[in-house]
Amino acid sequence: MTASLNRLSFQIVRSLFIVVCVGLLSLVFVGHNAINIADQNARAQQERFAAKRLTAAIEVLPEQQRSATVWDDAVEQTAARDTKWMDDNLGSWMQSYFGHDENYVLDQANVAFFAAVLGEIVPPERYEARAEFIGPLVAQLRENMAEVSQGEDDPYEALAEVAVVASVLIGDRTAIVSVIPIISDSGDIAQKPGTEALHVALRYFDAELATQIGSPIELDSAEFNTDPPAGHQAGIPVTSPSGDVLC
């Protein structure tokens, strides 16, 4: 009788132990899944916010340029090849105020006659190393300008809104490149369509830009690289005009 009771007690204890273990394992499994779902939702939210801020950072470049290029003085001083004026307004100021890494001014043949890198004037020939990568954007802008100007007696109000901006791989670095025309804001200066000077701005995808994009959404360690994100890391692709992922 005693042996039977002992066996019964052992079976009850074992059954309770199994039930408790299964319950604990279920709780762990459910909790782990809940944590994963929360992490995935948080990562997806971060990616949405970061993507919006990245898009905004790309789209704002033309507006930054227009603060100094849609202006009578800009037309006159670039035509006069006034290097100091161009540096003060289209070079060092663009770098110090907006963070542009490189700025160029091109003539009607798309040849640079002014260049500034990190706010310092450099020989215009510096642009030649960029022309291979930026040339298609310049050609697209000229084409867009011709379409806007066609049949218009005074196309410059419409031309004030024309821009080509895209992410481009330049050598081994990815940059936002924006190209816009330098035009009169008053319409008092006669310009022949197709002869306008162009302003080119480059901003590289670097730590400064990553901080600007990531800090408001708690992406303190945000950076740009070609490695896909893993685990809990959020990531957004930077693509070229053709859709290729650059970083």
Backbone bond lengths (Angstrom), bond angles and torsions (degrees), N, CA, C in turn:
res aa  C-N    CA-C-N  psi(-1)  N-CA   C-N-CA  omega(-1)  CA-C   N-CA-C  phi
1 M - - - 1.459 - - 1.512 110.17 -
2 T 1.317 115.76 -46.10 1.474 120.71 179.93 1.513 110.59 -62.02
3 A 1.333 115.99 -41.34 1.474 120.11 179.82 1.520 110.87 -63.17
4 S 1.324 116.21 -39.12 1.464 120.00 179.33 1.514 111.01 -65.12
5 L 1.347 116.29 -41.16 1.467 120.14 178.54 1.526 111.13 -64.15
6 N 1.328 114.61 -39.34 1.477 118.39 179.71 1.525 110.45 -63.85
7 R 1.352 114.94 -42.59 1.463 118.05 179.35 1.530 110.83 -63.83
8 L 1.368 116.12 -41.09 1.456 120.27 179.49 1.527 111.24 -63.09
9 S 1.344 114.68 -43.22 1.470 118.96 179.00 1.520 110.77 -62.77
10 F 1.322 116.57 -41.33 1.468 121.00 179.57 1.532 111.09 -62.48
11 Q 1.360 114.98 -42.08 1.468 119.25 179.90 1.525 111.52 -65.46
12 I 1.357 115.07 -39.59 1.469 118.90 178.61 1.532 110.57 -64.18
13 V 1.344 114.55 -46.51 1.477 118.95 -179.61 1.521 110.28 -62.33
14 R 1.350 115.75 -43.16 1.463 119.27 -179.89 1.522 110.81 -63.04
15 S 1.351 116.48 -41.79 1.462 120.21 179.47 1.529 110.97 -63.14
16 L 1.364 114.77 -43.62 1.468 118.40 177.74 1.524 111.34 -62.60
17 F 1.328 115.64 -40.80 1.473 120.24 179.87 1.530 110.56 -61.75
18 I 1.341 114.83 -43.29 1.475 119.25 179.81 1.521 110.48 -63.97
19 V 1.352 115.37 -43.58 1.467 119.50 179.76 1.522 110.94 -61.24
20 V 1.353 115.49 -44.87 1.475 119.88 179.97 1.529 110.56 -63.10
21 C 1.335 117.12 -43.88 1.466 121.02 -179.45 1.528 111.40 -63.08
22 V 1.351 114.05 -45.11 1.472 117.74 178.58 1.520 110.30 -61.90
23 G 1.330 115.99 -40.87 1.463 119.49 178.86 1.514 112.05 -62.59
24 L 1.349 115.32 -44.38 1.472 119.20 179.27 1.526 111.30 -63.46
25 L 1.345 114.88 -42.99 1.466 118.30 178.85 1.520 111.25 -62.76
26 S 1.324 116.23 -38.58 1.463 120.37 178.60 1.522 110.65 -63.93
27 L 1.357 115.30 -42.71 1.460 119.29 178.45 1.526 111.19 -62.52
28 V 1.349 114.82 -42.85 1.472 119.02 179.10 1.521 110.18 -62.20
29 F 1.338 115.92 -44.34 1.467 120.23 -179.06 1.524 111.03 -63.13
30 V 1.338 115.80 -47.37 1.469 120.31 179.86 1.524 110.47 -63.19
31 G 1.343 115.98 -43.02 1.463 119.84 179.19 1.518 112.05 -63.26
32 H 1.334 116.02 -41.44 1.475 120.55 179.10 1.527 110.53 -63.38
33 N 1.328 115.75 -43.83 1.462 119.67 178.28 1.529 111.17 -63.11
34 A 1.340 115.20 -40.20 1.467 119.07 -179.93 1.532 110.54 -63.72
35 I 1.335 116.22 -40.62 1.462 121.03 178.54 1.526 110.09 -64.21
36 N 1.348 115.90 -43.99 1.468 119.50 178.99 1.522 111.60 -61.41
37 I 1.337 116.23 -42.63 1.459 120.25 179.65 1.526 110.35 -64.11
38 A 1.352 115.36 -41.95 1.468 119.39 178.49 1.525 110.81 -63.02
39 D 1.355 116.24 -42.44 1.469 120.34 178.39 1.524 110.95 -62.91
40 Q 1.323 116.59 -43.10 1.463 120.79 -179.75 1.524 111.09 -63.50
41 N 1.345 116.03 -41.76 1.462 119.69 179.33 1.522 111.18 -66.01
42 A 1.335 115.30 -41.99 1.463 119.40 179.00 1.526 110.63 -64.21
43 R 1.339 116.36 -42.35 1.469 120.58 179.62 1.527 110.52 -64.38
44 A 1.340 116.11 -42.92 1.468 119.77 179.31 1.527 110.73 -63.11
45 Q 1.332 117.05 -38.86 1.464 120.46 178.83 1.521 110.48 -66.14
46 Q 1.330 116.62 -43.13 1.462 120.45 177.14 1.525 111.00 -60.06
47 E 1.316 115.87 -41.99 1.461 119.91 -179.05 1.528 111.14 -65.14
48 R 1.327 117.39 -38.76 1.462 120.12 178.74 1.523 110.75 -64.45
49 F 1.337 116.18 -46.64 1.459 119.79 179.69 1.527 110.84 -63.69
50 A 1.343 115.91 -44.29 1.464 119.52 -178.64 1.520 111.21 -64.08
51 A 1.332 117.15 -39.11 1.462 121.04 178.96 1.522 110.78 -63.08
52 K 1.332 116.90 -40.73 1.464 120.51 178.19 1.522 110.86 -64.42
53 R 1.326 116.74 -43.00 1.461 119.76 -178.89 1.524 110.98 -70.01
54 L 1.326 117.10 -34.40 1.461 119.90 176.26 1.522 110.41 -65.28
55 T 1.323 116.66 -44.57 1.467 120.66 177.48 1.518 110.70 -59.44
56 A 1.326 116.10 -42.29 1.466 120.19 179.41 1.521 111.08 -64.52
57 A 1.335 117.02 -39.82 1.463 120.73 179.93 1.519 111.28 -64.42
58 I 1.329 116.85 -33.49 1.465 120.76 178.38 1.527 110.62 -74.86
59 E 1.325 116.34 -45.14 1.459 120.40 -174.02 1.526 113.28 -72.79
60 V 1.334 118.38 -20.38 1.459 120.57 -175.61 1.525 112.69 -79.63
61 L 1.328 118.69 -17.68 1.458 120.16 -176.54 1.526 113.57 -55.28
62 P 1.347 119.36 -48.90 1.477 117.99 179.44 1.527 112.99 -58.43
63 E 1.334 117.41 -37.92 1.458 119.75 178.98 1.523 110.70 -64.55
64 Q 1.316 116.99 -39.23 1.460 120.25 176.81 1.525 110.76 -61.93
65 Q 1.320 117.04 -43.00 1.460 120.59 179.59 1.521 111.63 -64.70
66 R 1.329 116.42 -41.40 1.465 119.96 -175.46 1.523 112.52 -63.36
67 S 1.326 117.31 -19.09 1.465 118.98 177.59 1.523 111.44 -61.92
68 A 1.353 117.47 -17.71 1.467 120.32 -179.43 1.520 113.27 -130.94
69 T 1.319 118.46 0.78 1.468 119.61 -176.38 1.528 113.48 -113.19
70 V 1.315 118.34 -26.95 1.464 120.57 175.19 1.532 105.39 -91.73
71 W 1.344 114.41 85.43 1.457 119.46 -166.29 1.522 108.23 -169.11
72 D 1.313 117.72 133.90 1.469 120.87 178.73 1.524 111.24 -56.68
73 D 1.340 116.31 -43.56 1.468 119.66 -179.46 1.521 111.49 -58.67
74 A 1.323 116.68 -37.18 1.460 120.01 -179.13 1.516 111.21 -63.67
75 V 1.330 116.57 -41.88 1.461 120.73 178.82 1.527 110.22 -63.82
76 E 1.333 115.71 -47.09 1.466 120.40 -176.14 1.525 112.21 -68.49
77 Q 1.319 117.14 -44.51 1.468 119.99 -174.55 1.531 112.62 -75.47
78 T 1.323 117.10 -31.99 1.473 117.40 175.08 1.522 110.36 -72.82
79 A 1.347 116.88 -35.01 1.467 119.58 176.29 1.523 110.53 -64.00
80 A 1.340 116.19 -34.48 1.467 121.24 179.43 1.530 111.54 -82.49
81 R 1.328 117.15 -2.64 1.472 122.70 -178.60 1.541 111.34 56.30
82 D 1.337 115.38 42.59 1.462 121.23 -179.97 1.537 108.74 -79.11
83 T 1.320 115.21 97.78 1.464 120.07 -174.17 1.523 112.30 -62.50
84 K 1.334 116.99 -40.75 1.467 119.32 -179.24 1.527 110.60 -63.52
85 W 1.331 116.58 -44.77 1.465 118.65 179.09 1.521 110.13 -61.85
86 M 1.316 116.94 -44.63 1.462 119.98 -179.13 1.521 111.20 -62.90
87 D 1.335 116.72 -38.27 1.457 118.79 178.34 1.524 110.60 -66.55
88 D 1.323 116.38 -45.52 1.466 120.44 -177.81 1.521 112.59 -63.36
89 N 1.326 117.34 -31.97 1.460 120.57 -172.05 1.524 115.02 -112.00
90 L 1.322 117.63 -31.52 1.461 121.36 -175.00 1.527 113.03 -115.88
91 G 1.313 117.19 -2.16 1.456 120.96 -177.83 1.513 112.25 -121.17
92 S 1.337 116.83 -89.12 1.467 121.01 -174.61 1.527 112.05 -62.62
93 W 1.340 117.17 -35.69 1.455 118.59 -179.79 1.524 111.37 -67.67
94 M 1.329 116.85 -40.21 1.465 120.75 177.97 1.531 110.80 -62.61
95 Q 1.340 115.57 -35.25 1.458 118.74 -179.35 1.525 111.10 -74.68
96 S 1.329 116.98 -47.44 1.458 119.87 -174.62 1.528 112.30 -72.14
97 Y 1.334 117.12 -34.20 1.455 119.79 -175.22 1.521 112.86 -90.13
98 F 1.330 116.65 -37.58 1.467 120.04 -175.31 1.520 113.64 -112.01
99 G 1.310 118.18 -11.21 1.460 120.12 179.63 1.510 114.82 82.98
100 H 1.359 118.03 16.81 1.463 119.73 176.19 1.524 109.62 -65.76
101 D 1.315 116.67 133.22 1.463 120.72 -179.30 1.524 112.45 -80.69
102 E 1.328 116.61 -36.24 1.465 120.51 -178.53 1.524 109.29 -141.65
103 N 1.332 115.75 142.26 1.456 121.71 176.93 1.519 109.93 -136.81
104 Y 1.340 116.17 138.15 1.461 121.84 -179.01 1.523 109.42 -135.74
105 V 1.335 115.83 150.91 1.458 121.79 171.61 1.523 107.13 -120.58
106 L 1.338 115.93 127.73 1.464 122.05 -175.94 1.523 109.84 -111.54
107 D 1.340 116.03 146.53 1.459 120.32 175.69 1.522 110.16 -84.61
108 Q 1.353 116.63 -173.13 1.459 119.28 -175.19 1.522 112.91 -67.19
109 A 1.357 116.84 -18.16 1.464 120.93 175.75 1.525 111.35 -92.78
110 N 1.344 116.10 8.10 1.473 123.17 179.23 1.521 112.52 66.51
111 V 1.316 116.14 29.36 1.466 122.60 175.19 1.528 107.75 -102.07
112 A 1.322 117.01 132.64 1.463 120.58 -177.07 1.524 111.05 -72.81
113 F 1.344 115.70 136.20 1.461 120.09 171.60 1.531 111.32 -122.15
114 F 1.344 116.20 2.58 1.462 121.15 171.59 1.518 107.83 -148.67
115 A 1.345 115.24 140.73 1.464 119.93 178.17 1.526 109.55 -147.28
116 A 1.317 115.89 138.23 1.464 121.77 176.08 1.518 108.46 -138.09
117 V 1.324 115.73 132.58 1.464 122.07 178.90 1.526 107.94 -123.65
118 L 1.335 115.79 122.25 1.460 122.17 -177.52 1.519 111.48 52.23
119 G 1.339 115.01 39.16 1.454 120.48 175.68 1.509 115.59 81.61
120 E 1.326 117.91 2.40 1.457 121.76 179.88 1.523 109.87 -111.59
121 I 1.335 116.62 134.64 1.457 120.89 177.73 1.527 109.40 -67.19
122 V 1.330 116.20 133.02 1.468 122.30 177.72 1.523 107.49 -129.18
123 P 1.329 118.58 165.06 1.462 119.97 178.25 1.529 111.28 -57.59
124 P 1.329 117.21 137.74 1.473 120.14 -179.22 1.522 112.99 -55.96
125 E 1.342 116.47 -25.97 1.464 120.24 -179.47 1.526 112.04 -61.46
126 R 1.320 116.34 -15.00 1.471 120.12 177.58 1.535 109.92 -56.40
127 Y 1.327 115.93 -31.69 1.468 119.48 -178.70 1.519 112.25 -65.41
128 E 1.322 117.75 -26.53 1.466 120.40 -176.62 1.523 111.67 -57.61
129 A 1.332 116.64 -33.15 1.462 120.07 178.16 1.520 112.12 -72.09
130 R 1.342 116.69 -15.79 1.465 121.94 -179.80 1.533 111.82 -99.20
131 A 1.335 116.48 -21.35 1.466 120.81 -170.47 1.520 112.43 -56.80
132 E 1.320 117.20 -36.80 1.466 120.56 -179.57 1.521 111.44 -58.04
133 F 1.330 116.13 -37.76 1.459 121.00 -175.43 1.526 112.26 -90.08
134 I 1.337 116.21 -33.35 1.459 120.92 -175.77 1.527 111.50 -91.34
135 G 1.331 116.74 -23.42 1.463 121.53 -176.51 1.520 114.73 -48.81
136 P 1.339 119.35 -45.81 1.475 119.11 179.76 1.524 113.08 -60.58
137 L 1.330 117.74 -33.73 1.463 120.39 178.15 1.530 110.64 -71.06
138 V 1.334 115.55 -39.23 1.467 119.91 177.19 1.523 110.13 -62.88
139 A 1.331 116.65 -44.81 1.463 120.57 179.03 1.525 111.01 -62.01
140 Q 1.331 116.61 -39.56 1.465 120.04 178.63 1.522 110.98 -64.63
141 L 1.338 116.23 -39.93 1.465 119.07 178.69 1.526 110.61 -64.24
142 R 1.338 117.49 -44.71 1.466 120.12 179.23 1.540 110.08 -59.32
143 E 1.310 116.29 -39.52 1.467 120.36 179.31 1.524 110.75 -65.54
144 N 1.333 116.34 -43.66 1.462 120.44 178.70 1.522 111.16 -63.45
145 M 1.325 116.08 -39.40 1.465 120.50 179.28 1.527 111.05 -64.62
146 A 1.315 116.40 -41.08 1.467 120.38 179.16 1.523 110.67 -62.77
147 E 1.340 117.00 -40.00 1.463 120.83 179.00 1.527 111.26 -65.33
148 V 1.328 116.00 -42.05 1.459 120.23 179.91 1.521 111.00 -67.10
149 S 1.331 117.03 -36.56 1.467 121.71 -175.82 1.519 113.57 -79.01
150 Q 1.324 117.11 -22.32 1.463 120.97 -173.51 1.532 111.83 -58.17
151 G 1.333 114.76 122.70 1.459 120.51 176.67 1.509 115.08 75.87
152 E 1.329 118.04 5.77 1.462 121.32 -178.42 1.522 110.35 -102.69
153 D 1.331 117.08 131.67 1.455 120.75 175.88 1.530 111.06 -72.21
154 D 1.328 116.03 -36.21 1.461 121.06 -179.92 1.529 108.58 -135.96
155 P 1.331 116.16 85.65 1.474 119.39 -173.65 1.523 113.96 -84.40
156 Y 1.330 117.81 1.33 1.456 117.66 -166.98 1.523 115.10 -74.75
157 E 1.311 117.49 -20.92 1.467 117.98 172.63 1.520 109.97 -66.28
158 A 1.333 116.35 -41.59 1.467 120.19 177.67 1.523 110.87 -71.23
159 L 1.332 117.35 -37.89 1.466 120.58 -179.13 1.529 111.70 -65.13
160 A 1.321 116.68 -23.98 1.466 120.16 179.03 1.520 112.05 -64.54
161 E 1.330 116.88 -16.48 1.465 120.89 -179.24 1.524 112.73 -104.43
162 V 1.331 117.25 -1.08 1.462 120.31 -176.02 1.528 109.83 -82.57
163 A 1.314 115.88 135.72 1.471 121.15 176.76 1.522 108.75 -160.66
164 V 1.319 115.52 155.27 1.462 121.35 169.53 1.525 106.33 -127.59
165 V 1.320 116.37 121.96 1.463 121.08 -179.16 1.518 108.73 -136.04
166 A 1.338 116.14 135.10 1.467 120.15 -176.88 1.515 109.82 -159.67
167 S 1.329 115.14 161.62 1.463 121.44 172.57 1.524 108.40 -87.36
168 V 1.329 116.29 130.53 1.460 121.10 -173.67 1.525 109.83 -134.81
169 L 1.315 116.15 140.74 1.462 121.26 174.16 1.520 108.05 -87.74
170 I 1.334 116.61 115.59 1.461 122.61 -179.74 1.522 107.51 -112.67
171 G 1.324 115.77 104.31 1.462 118.89 -172.57 1.516 109.17 66.67
172 D 1.324 115.44 -117.25 1.464 119.56 178.70 1.522 112.04 -110.78
173 R 1.338 117.03 15.59 1.464 121.05 -178.69 1.533 110.24 -122.96
174 T 1.318 114.92 144.49 1.463 120.24 178.24 1.525 109.02 -98.84
175 A 1.332 115.59 135.45 1.463 120.20 -177.89 1.520 110.57 -137.21
176 I 1.334 115.25 152.15 1.460 120.80 165.64 1.521 105.54 -85.02
177 V 1.322 116.70 127.34 1.459 121.44 178.42 1.523 108.02 -119.77
178 S 1.336 116.08 128.52 1.456 121.73 178.55 1.517 109.29 -125.99
179 V 1.332 116.56 132.48 1.458 122.37 -179.94 1.523 108.58 -125.34
180 I 1.349 116.75 126.32 1.458 120.97 179.09 1.527 109.59 -138.85
181 P 1.338 117.73 158.82 1.464 120.29 177.97 1.527 111.73 -82.36
182 I 1.319 116.06 152.23 1.465 122.35 173.18 1.530 106.34 -97.23
183 I 1.327 116.83 113.85 1.464 120.38 -172.58 1.521 111.19 -138.44
184 S 1.311 114.43 163.49 1.462 121.95 179.64 1.520 110.59 -71.60
185 D 1.325 115.51 140.36 1.463 118.80 175.84 1.518 111.80 -92.25
186 S 1.331 116.95 -18.75 1.468 119.70 -177.99 1.526 112.23 -96.63
187 G 1.328 116.30 -23.31 1.452 120.05 -174.50 1.513 112.74 82.41
188 D 1.341 116.68 2.08 1.467 120.74 -178.03 1.524 112.45 -81.41
189 I 1.330 116.72 -15.34 1.465 119.85 -179.59 1.522 108.76 -99.44
190 A 1.322 115.65 124.40 1.468 119.70 -178.80 1.526 109.77 -73.17
191 Q 1.307 116.26 125.44 1.461 122.41 175.99 1.523 108.55 -128.54
192 K 1.300 115.82 134.23 1.457 120.57 177.98 1.527 108.56 -88.83
193 P 1.334 117.64 120.03 1.475 119.64 -179.61 1.518 111.78 -51.44
194 G 1.311 115.16 131.39 1.460 121.23 -179.17 1.506 113.64 100.96
195 T 1.344 116.78 -12.21 1.468 119.95 -178.69 1.533 112.00 -106.65
196 E 1.318 117.64 3.20 1.465 120.55 -176.05 1.533 111.54 -64.72
197 A 1.316 115.00 144.61 1.461 119.85 169.78 1.526 108.02 -74.79
198 L 1.323 115.79 155.46 1.465 121.13 -179.92 1.521 110.17 -120.04
199 H 1.316 114.99 149.27 1.471 120.38 174.35 1.520 108.66 -112.31
200 V 1.328 115.89 130.30 1.467 122.28 -179.83 1.522 108.24 -116.04
201 A 1.323 116.96 128.32 1.464 121.82 176.72 1.522 109.82 -120.78
202 L 1.331 115.74 138.29 1.466 121.69 176.49 1.522 108.94 -121.97
203 R 1.306 115.34 135.14 1.454 120.66 170.36 1.515 107.95 -132.16
204 Y 1.325 116.09 119.64 1.463 120.03 -176.52 1.523 111.71 -79.57
205 F 1.332 114.75 150.05 1.458 121.20 174.03 1.534 107.69 -78.38
206 D 1.321 115.27 92.41 1.458 120.30 -175.22 1.528 109.91 -128.13
207 A 1.342 116.00 -171.64 1.460 120.99 -176.67 1.522 111.86 -62.15
208 E 1.322 116.93 -36.50 1.467 120.27 -179.64 1.523 111.11 -63.95
209 L 1.327 116.97 -44.38 1.458 120.29 178.98 1.523 110.64 -68.59
210 A 1.339 117.31 -38.60 1.461 120.51 178.44 1.527 110.68 -61.31
211 T 1.335 116.56 -40.57 1.464 120.67 178.33 1.523 110.59 -64.95
212 Q 1.317 116.18 -42.09 1.465 120.86 179.29 1.527 111.12 -60.84
213 I 1.325 116.38 -40.25 1.459 120.89 -178.73 1.523 111.56 -77.31
214 G 1.338 116.69 -39.01 1.458 120.35 -169.94 1.506 116.88 -90.61
215 S 1.325 119.44 -29.09 1.462 120.37 -171.79 1.526 114.38 -63.15
216 P 1.343 119.80 -37.52 1.475 117.16 -179.99 1.526 113.90 -70.45
217 I 1.330 118.02 -12.63 1.468 120.02 -177.66 1.527 111.24 -120.83
218 E 1.347 115.03 27.15 1.464 122.50 173.30 1.526 112.98 61.60
219 L 1.320 116.57 34.26 1.462 120.66 172.09 1.529 107.36 -103.83
220 D 1.337 115.09 67.69 1.464 120.49 -172.44 1.525 113.24 -63.18
221 S 1.327 117.10 -27.92 1.465 119.88 -177.70 1.516 111.71 -104.18
222 A 1.339 116.92 24.71 1.469 120.64 -178.11 1.523 110.84 -61.67
223 E 1.311 115.93 140.28 1.454 121.31 175.78 1.523 108.06 -154.92
224 F 1.340 114.68 163.08 1.457 120.31 177.90 1.525 108.24 -104.49
225 N 1.336 116.92 127.06 1.458 120.18 174.62 1.520 109.09 -155.26
226 T 1.308 115.36 172.83 1.465 120.43 -176.47 1.524 112.61 -92.99
227 D 1.339 117.94 -0.42 1.458 120.76 178.82 1.524 110.26 -84.43
228 P 1.336 118.11 134.20 1.465 119.64 178.36 1.523 110.28 -67.31
229 P 1.344 118.45 147.09 1.464 120.84 179.65 1.521 111.08 -65.75
230 A 1.321 116.01 149.20 1.468 120.93 -179.98 1.522 109.38 -131.36
231 G 1.327 115.80 153.96 1.450 120.84 175.78 1.509 112.31 61.47
232 H 1.343 115.91 -126.03 1.455 121.15 -175.34 1.518 112.47 -84.92
233 Q 1.320 118.18 -0.93 1.456 121.08 -174.94 1.521 111.91 -73.98
234 A 1.323 115.83 136.57 1.461 121.55 174.89 1.516 108.56 -88.63
235 G 1.320 116.28 148.83 1.456 119.60 179.64 1.515 111.34 -150.91
236 I 1.330 116.10 145.93 1.464 121.75 175.42 1.518 108.41 -132.44
237 P 1.327 118.51 138.57 1.459 120.62 -178.74 1.525 111.59 -81.92
238 V 1.324 115.32 142.16 1.462 121.82 170.40 1.522 106.13 -104.76
239 T 1.327 116.94 120.02 1.462 120.16 -173.40 1.518 112.22 -114.43
240 S 1.316 115.11 154.78 1.452 123.00 175.20 1.528 109.25 -82.26
241 P 1.352 117.86 170.60 1.480 119.19 176.91 1.515 114.03 -56.44
242 S 1.348 116.09 -26.83 1.467 119.28 -179.65 1.528 112.33 -86.47
243 G 1.336 117.01 -2.78 1.455 121.12 178.21 1.509 115.15 95.44
244 D 1.326 118.07 0.76 1.460 121.14 177.66 1.529 109.96 -72.07
245 V 1.333 117.38 138.40 1.462 122.00 178.11 1.518 108.08 -77.55
246 L 1.342 116.29 123.39 1.460 121.89 -177.87 1.516 111.93 -96.73
247 C 1.328 116.76 -38.74 1.477 120.33 177.40 1.524 108.79 -164.90
